[in-house]
Amino acid sequence: MYPAEFEYFAPRTVDEAIDLLARHGEDAKILAGGQSLLPMMKLRIAGPKYLVDVNRIDGLGGLRREGDRLVIGALCRHADVAASALVREHLPIMMDAARLTADVQVRNRGTVAGSLAHADPAGDWPAALLALETTVHIAGRGGARAVPLQEFIVDAYTTQLAAAEMVVAVSIAIPSRPSGGAYVKFEKRAGDFAVASLGVQLGLDGDRCRRVAVSLGALGPTAIRARAAEDALERQAPTTDRLDEAARLVREAAQPFADTRGSVEYKRHLAGVLFRRAFAAALDRARGRQVDIIHL
Ligand SMILES: Cc1cc2nc3c(=O)[nH]c(=O)nc-3n(C[C@H](O)[C@H](O)[C@H](O)COP(=O)(O)OP(=O)(O)OC[C@H]3O[C@@H](n4cnc5c(N)ncnc54)[C@H](O)[C@@H]3O)c2cc1C
C-alpha cells in the first residue's frame, strides 16, 4: 500500500513549521512519529497534500522537570517516557501507559503529543493523562497558548487545534506525596488498542483519599473522567462498600459503543473490573509498594 502523492517539508524551527501550516491550510499535516498518520495515508483514510515533518526541529525532544511540573517535548517518544527515572519516581501511571502502548517499534517512534493531537478514542495517552493535571502547550501564528487536556480534545479524532497551530509540549503537575497512580488496559492481543482502559490517580491523607481522579479510555468518543465515582471516594476511607459504589458509578459513567472488540454490556462490565484493579495498584503505590502493571 502506498500513500497518494504529497509534498514533503522538513522545517528547522517551530516558526518555519507554523508558516508552512499557515500557507497550506487544511491540505497540510504535521508528521511526528508517523505511527498513526502514515498508516492512515497508506489506507487512503488521510490524504494530505503537504507533510510538515517536525522531527528536525531542535529543542522539541525529551522530558524534563520544571519546578513542580513534568514537561514533555512534542518529539518525546513513548519509549522515552517508559525509560524515564523521573516518571518512574513521580508519575508511575505514565510509565504504565507508555509500556502498554502498542509494540516496541511503535513506541520508539510514536510521540505523546502526536497521540493527543490524533485523539483516538482508544488512545492510551488521552486516557492516562486525563487522570492528571495535564496542559497542552500550543504554538501558532497568534502566539502561544496553553489548554487543559480536558478542553483540548473535543470529540473523537478532533481537537481544538487550528490549522496553523502545533503542539510544542505537554506538561503535567507532579502530584504531592503521598500519592499513587496506575493505568490498566484490557486488550485482545498484547500491543493492540484497548477494548477498555482506566487510570486512577489518588493522594492520601492518612487512611483517607485526598484527591481521586478516575479516567476511562475506549469507553466513549473521548477519554472521560468518572466524576461521580471520584466524589464518592474523596475525603473517604476506601472501604469495600465505597469501592463497590464507586465501581458502579464508573460503569454508569462509561459511554461505550459496540464494535468488534465487544458489546456495550461487556465493555461497561470491564470498566468496573478495571477500576478495581487500577485503584488497588494506585493505592499500593501511594503506600510505597512497588507494583508492576502488565498486559492483561
Ligand atoms: C501497529 C500500531 C499499534 C498501535 N497501538 C497503539 C496502542 O495500543 N495505543 C495507542 O494509544 N496508540 C497506538 N498506536 C498509535 C501510536 O501510539 C501513535 O504513535 C500515536 O497515536 C500518534 O503519535 P505519532 O507521533 O506517531 O503521530 P503521527 O502519526 O505523526 O501524527 C498523528 C496525528 O497527529 C498530528 N500531530 C502529530 N504531532 C503533532 C504536533 N506536535 N502538533 C500538532 N499535531 C500533531 C498529525 O498531523 C496527525 O494528524 C498504534 C500504532 C500502530 C502503527
The ligand as an SDF file (V2000), in Angstrom:
LIG
                    3D

 53 58  0  0  0  0  0  0  0  0999 V2000
    0.6620   -1.1530   14.9570 C   0  0  0  0  0  0  0  0  0  0  0  0
    0.2440    0.0310   15.7940 C   0  0  0  0  0  0  0  0  0  0  0  0
   -0.2770   -0.1800   17.0450 C   0  0  0  0  0  0  0  0  0  0  0  0
   -0.6540    0.8980   17.8380 C   0  0  0  0  0  0  0  0  0  0  0  0
   -1.1580    0.6500   19.0730 N   0  0  0  0  0  0  0  0  0  0  0  0
   -1.4920    1.6990   19.8750 C   0  0  0  0  0  0  0  0  0  0  0  0
   -1.9620    1.4780   21.1950 C   0  0  0  0  0  0  0  0  0  0  0  0
   -2.0510    0.3490   21.6840 O   0  0  0  0  0  0  0  0  0  0  0  0
   -2.3080    2.5600   21.9330 N   0  0  0  0  0  0  0  0  0  0  0  0
   -2.1860    3.8380   21.4520 C   0  0  0  0  0  0  0  0  0  0  0  0
   -2.5090    4.7810   22.1730 O   0  0  0  0  0  0  0  0  0  0  0  0
   -1.7130    4.0670   20.2240 N   0  0  0  0  0  0  0  0  0  0  0  0
   -1.3610    3.0480   19.4220 C   0  0  0  0  0  0  0  0  0  0  0  0
   -0.8700    3.3070   18.1710 N   0  0  0  0  0  0  0  0  0  0  0  0
   -0.7340    4.7120   17.7070 C   0  0  0  0  0  0  0  0  0  0  0  0
    0.6040    5.3040   18.1830 C   0  0  0  0  0  0  0  0  0  0  0  0
    0.6000    5.4260   19.5850 O   0  0  0  0  0  0  0  0  0  0  0  0
    0.9330    6.6720   17.5790 C   0  0  0  0  0  0  0  0  0  0  0  0
    2.2870    6.8830   17.8420 O   0  0  0  0  0  0  0  0  0  0  0  0
    0.2000    7.8770   18.1020 C   0  0  0  0  0  0  0  0  0  0  0  0
   -1.2100    7.6940   18.0350 O   0  0  0  0  0  0  0  0  0  0  0  0
    0.4730    9.1340   17.2620 C   0  0  0  0  0  0  0  0  0  0  0  0
    1.7410    9.6540   17.5200 O   0  0  0  0  0  0  0  0  0  0  0  0
    2.7560    9.9350   16.3320 P   0  0  0  0  0  0  0  0  0  0  0  0
    3.8730   10.7390   16.8740 O   0  0  0  0  0  0  0  0  0  0  0  0
    3.0980    8.6570   15.6840 O   0  0  0  0  0  0  0  0  0  0  0  0
    1.8760   10.8940   15.3780 O   0  0  0  0  0  0  0  0  0  0  0  0
    1.7390   10.9900   13.7980 P   0  0  0  0  0  0  0  0  0  0  0  0
    1.2820    9.6920   13.2500 O   0  0  0  0  0  0  0  0  0  0  0  0
    2.9520   11.5960   13.2060 O   0  0  0  0  0  0  0  0  0  0  0  0
    0.5470   12.0520   13.7230 O   0  0  0  0  0  0  0  0  0  0  0  0
   -0.7620   11.7330   14.1500 C   0  0  0  0  0  0  0  0  0  0  0  0
   -1.6630   12.9610   14.0100 C   0  0  0  0  0  0  0  0  0  0  0  0
   -1.2930   13.9520   14.9550 O   0  0  0  0  0  0  0  0  0  0  0  0
   -0.8470   15.1560   14.3030 C   0  0  0  0  0  0  0  0  0  0  0  0
    0.3150   15.6230   15.0650 N   0  0  0  0  0  0  0  0  0  0  0  0
    1.3960   14.8920   15.4370 C   0  0  0  0  0  0  0  0  0  0  0  0
    2.2250   15.6430   16.1920 N   0  0  0  0  0  0  0  0  0  0  0  0
    1.6460   16.8670   16.2990 C   0  0  0  0  0  0  0  0  0  0  0  0
    2.0200   18.0750   16.9510 C   0  0  0  0  0  0  0  0  0  0  0  0
    3.1490   18.1830   17.6540 N   0  0  0  0  0  0  0  0  0  0  0  0
    1.1630   19.1240   16.8650 N   0  0  0  0  0  0  0  0  0  0  0  0
    0.0090   19.0270   16.1730 C   0  0  0  0  0  0  0  0  0  0  0  0
   -0.3820   17.9250   15.5240 N   0  0  0  0  0  0  0  0  0  0  0  0
    0.4240   16.8570   15.5820 C   0  0  0  0  0  0  0  0  0  0  0  0
   -0.5130   14.7320   12.8800 C   0  0  0  0  0  0  0  0  0  0  0  0
   -0.6340   15.7930   11.9690 O   0  0  0  0  0  0  0  0  0  0  0  0
   -1.5540   13.6470   12.6420 C   0  0  0  0  0  0  0  0  0  0  0  0
   -2.7840   14.2170   12.3310 O   0  0  0  0  0  0  0  0  0  0  0  0
   -0.5020    2.2380   17.3520 C   0  0  0  0  0  0  0  0  0  0  0  0
    0.0470    2.4480   16.0840 C   0  0  0  0  0  0  0  0  0  0  0  0
    0.4130    1.3600   15.2990 C   0  0  0  0  0  0  0  0  0  0  0  0
    1.0120    1.6110   13.9400 C   0  0  0  0  0  0  0  0  0  0  0  0
  1  2  1  0
  2  3  1  0
  2 52  2  0
  3  4  2  0
  4  5  1  0
  4 50  1  0
  5  6  2  0
  6  7  1  0
  6 13  1  0
  7  8  2  0
  7  9  1  0
  9 10  1  0
 10 11  2  0
 10 12  1  0
 12 13  2  0
 13 14  1  0
 14 15  1  0
 14 50  1  0
 15 16  1  0
 16 17  1  0
 16 18  1  0
 18 19  1  0
 18 20  1  0
 20 21  1  0
 20 22  1  0
 22 23  1  0
 23 24  1  0
 24 25  2  0
 24 26  1  0
 24 27  1  0
 27 28  1  0
 28 29  2  0
 28 30  1  0
 28 31  1  0
 31 32  1  0
 32 33  1  0
 33 34  1  0
 33 48  1  0
 34 35  1  0
 35 36  1  0
 35 46  1  0
 36 37  1  0
 36 45  1  0
 37 38  2  0
 38 39  1  0
 39 40  1  0
 39 45  2  0
 40 41  1  0
 40 42  2  0
 42 43  1  0
 43 44  2  0
 44 45  1  0
 46 47  1  0
 46 48  1  0
 48 49  1  0
 50 51  2  0
 51 52  1  0
 52 53  1  0
M  END
$$$$
